């Protein structure tokens, strides 16, 4: 059995990237062109979501979701690690663990919240199927899917896809945003790096969004100066907040104070991740000013 996390005393730590890459090759040597390169292979691979996407694991035929995730894209991406072409017919099994609610369960309130999250995920998963035509979650205990039967129901026609039309279709918000980006790609590419801007929004607390780059990876961060909370939003939530057009007004905010707030956000992330701020590059920042803002940015940075 291989795992991407090491337990050290009472804490857990992610293994080094190179070591994880080697474990993936030992777990899926066929998919990663590593047959015979290792003395030991693994039959089980346990990972966080950090390696639930972007890797080849089609040597396996079973996916187990221990966490139901927050978006329908997560389970789809996990299943996509093994739902790929293979040299022979086979059965692929996808399991998802969800809590069983009983009145005697001492964690009934917590489980009710998780159950509500599951129901919301299932509703959103039905929306995602409009694009993928393949269920990886099911409301029943089991559901058998014959890929050949599903394929026989699909008629593929040649033609040209007008991506601008996607913006008005009843599909995933992610793809709606992608369609709008495609329509404005030339303008987006003309925007210089490390810009700072501000806009109003409907939430109560002011926030700063910072896109930074570390080790060639981009991280999008929200920082609430009032609560000192740092979070990485989902892609859809982020795009919904960032969305604007040529008529969107720039909020009037003191430039120097927003610069200071941006630095505070980056420093908070560096402290959390144990990263040297000198190794971080700021790509851009956007200040979100509440429509009815009571506190100024200065007040938020220097609370009594």
Beta strands, then each sheet from edge to edge (+ up, - down):
strand 1: 2-3
strand 2: 5-8
strand 3: 11-14
strand 4: 45-46
strand 5: 62-65
strand 6: 93-96
strand 7: 195-201
strand 8: 207-214
strand 9: 217-224
strand 10: 229-231
strand 11: 280-290
sheet 1: 1+ 4+
sheet 2: 2+ 3-
sheet 3: 5+ 6+
sheet 4: 7+ 11+ 8- 9+ 10-
end
